[in-house]
């Protein structure tokens, strides 16, 4: 089973990417959160992968963070929730927001996701009660990176949402920014577009 892919991002569209690894192109289905977090192709990419074999097809589901993959797998354990619906849920809510909705028993937050109604939201909350604990893990290449963490903190203090700030910083990094000043300058340029 494939659990991780690291290679060159050749193509990116909402819902799927094409990643070249060792001369082979893998089509990977992704949630929108992963789509927005990935750099523009061509670029180096790392994805957490869940492999699913159905009938006569092999499907790869990719996630930018381990938390997304963990939540995806927990959602698949709920009766009548397949991979497509699990991807829709992850496209509409981050793992941290999902955990918050769980802790507050906020089914309205889940019901606002397209494809999820009130009954489905209630069932998801009931099925996963006490099972969803999202412990943030550092992303590869980010752990202990002080300039990145300081730049992220600065962008959050300026009022940018965390996922938007992280995407801006990733874009700055892909352009070679490494110091705090360069990361902030490049990120703010990207955010101003």
C-alpha positions in Angstrom: 0.0 0.0 0.0 1.2 3.5 -0.8 1.3 5.7 2.3 3.4 8.7 1.2 4.4 10.3 -2.1 7.3 12.7 -2.7 8.0 13.9 -6.2 7.3 16.6 -8.7 3.8 18.2 -9.0 3.0 18.2 -12.7 -0.6 19.3 -12.6 -3.0 20.6 -10.0 -6.8 21.1 -10.3 -9.4 21.3 -7.6 -10.0 17.7 -6.5 -6.9 16.0 -8.0 -3.2 16.4 -8.7 -0.7 14.5 -10.9 2.6 13.7 -9.1 5.6 12.3 -10.9 7.6 9.9 -8.8 10.5 7.9 -10.3 9.2 8.4 -13.9 5.6 7.4 -13.0 2.7 9.8 -12.8 0.3 9.2 -10.0 -3.2 10.7 -10.1 -4.1 11.6 -6.5 -7.6 12.7 -5.4 -7.4 15.6 -2.9 -9.6 17.8 -0.7 -9.7 21.6 -1.5 -7.7 22.3 1.6 -4.8 20.4 0.1 -5.3 22.0 -3.3 -4.9 25.5 -1.7 -1.9 24.4 0.3 0.1 23.0 -2.6 2.4 25.2 -4.7 1.8 25.9 -8.4 3.3 23.2 -10.7 6.0 22.4 -11.5 7.2 22.1 -7.9 8.4 19.5 -5.4 5.6 18.1 -3.3 5.0 15.7 -0.4 1.6 14.1 0.2 0.3 11.8 2.9 -1.5 9.0 0.9 -4.4 6.7 1.6 -4.6 3.8 -0.9 -8.0 2.3 -1.6 -8.7 -0.6 -3.8 -12.3 -0.8 -5.1 -13.6 -3.3 -7.6 -11.1 -3.0 -10.4 -9.6 0.3 -9.6 -6.8 1.6 -7.3 -7.5 5.0 -5.9 -5.0 7.3 -4.2 -6.2 10.0 -1.8 -3.7 12.6 -0.9 -3.4 15.1 2.0 -1.1 17.9 2.8 -1.1 17.2 6.5 -1.2 14.0 8.6 -4.2 15.5 10.5 -6.2 15.6 7.3 -5.4 12.0 6.5 -6.3 10.9 10.1 -9.7 12.7 9.9 -10.3 11.2 6.5 -9.7 7.7 7.8 -12.0 8.3 10.8 -14.8 9.6 8.5 -14.5 6.4 6.4 -15.3 4.3 9.4 -18.8 5.9 9.6 -21.5 3.9 7.8 -22.6 5.5 4.5 -19.7 7.8 4.3 -17.4 7.0 1.4 -14.3 8.6 0.2 -16.1 11.2 -2.0 -18.1 12.5 0.9 -15.1 12.4 3.3 -13.2 14.6 0.8 -16.2 17.0 0.6 -16.1 17.3 4.4 -12.4 17.9 4.5 -12.9 20.5 1.7 -15.4 22.4 3.9 -13.7 22.2 7.3 -10.2 21.9 8.6 -9.3 19.1 11.1 -8.9 21.7 13.9 -12.3 23.3 13.1 -13.8 19.8 12.9 -12.4 19.0 16.4 -13.9 22.3 17.7 -17.3 21.5 16.2 -17.1 18.1 17.9 -16.2 19.5 21.3 -19.1 22.0 21.1 -21.5 19.5 19.5 -22.0 22.1 16.7 -23.8 20.1 14.1 -24.8 23.4 12.3 -21.1 23.9 11.4 -21.0 20.4 9.7 -24.5 20.9 8.1 -23.2 24.0 6.3 -20.8 21.8 4.3 -22.3 21.1 0.8 -23.6 17.5 0.7 -24.1 17.2 4.5 -27.5 17.7 5.9 -28.7 18.1 9.5 -29.2 14.4 10.0 -25.8 13.5 8.5 -24.1 16.1 10.7 -25.8 14.7 13.8 -24.9 11.2 12.9 -21.2 12.2 12.3 -21.0 13.9 15.7 -22.6 10.9 17.4 -20.3 8.3 15.6 -17.1 10.3 16.2 -17.8 11.6 19.7 -14.7 11.0 21.8 -12.7 9.6 18.8 -11.5 12.8 17.2 -8.5 14.4 18.9 -6.4 16.4 16.6 -2.9 16.8 17.9 -1.1 19.2 15.5 2.1 17.7 14.1 4.8 19.7 12.5 4.8 19.6 8.7 7.9 18.1 7.1 10.5 20.8 6.7 8.8 23.2 9.1 9.7 21.7 12.6 12.1 23.9 14.4 12.2 26.5 11.6 12.3 29.7 13.7 12.0 32.2 10.9 9.0 30.4 9.4 7.3 30.2 12.8 8.0 33.9 13.5 6.7 34.9 10.1 3.6 32.7 10.6 3.0 34.4 14.0 3.4 37.8 12.4 0.8 37.1 9.7 -1.6 35.6 12.2 -1.3 38.8 14.3 -2.0 40.8 11.2 -5.4 39.0 11.0 -4.7 36.5 8.2 -6.3 33.0 8.7 -3.7 30.3 9.5 -4.3 28.3 6.3 -3.9 31.5 4.1 -0.8 32.6 6.0 0.8 29.1 5.7 0.1 29.1 1.9 1.6 32.5 1.5 4.7 31.4 3.5 5.0 28.2 1.4 4.9 30.4 -1.8 7.6 32.6 -0.4 9.8 29.6 0.5 9.3 28.2 -3.1 10.8 31.5 -4.3 13.9 31.1 -2.1 12.9 33.2 0.9 14.6 31.9 4.1 15.1 34.8 6.5 12.2 36.3 8.6 12.3 39.5 6.6 12.3 37.8 3.2 9.5 35.4 4.2 7.4 38.3 5.4 8.1 40.5 2.4 7.4 37.7 -0.2 4.3 36.5 1.7 2.8 40.0 1.9 3.5 40.5 -1.8 1.7 37.2 -2.5 -1.2 38.1 -0.2 -1.6 41.5 -1.9 -2.4 40.0 -5.3 
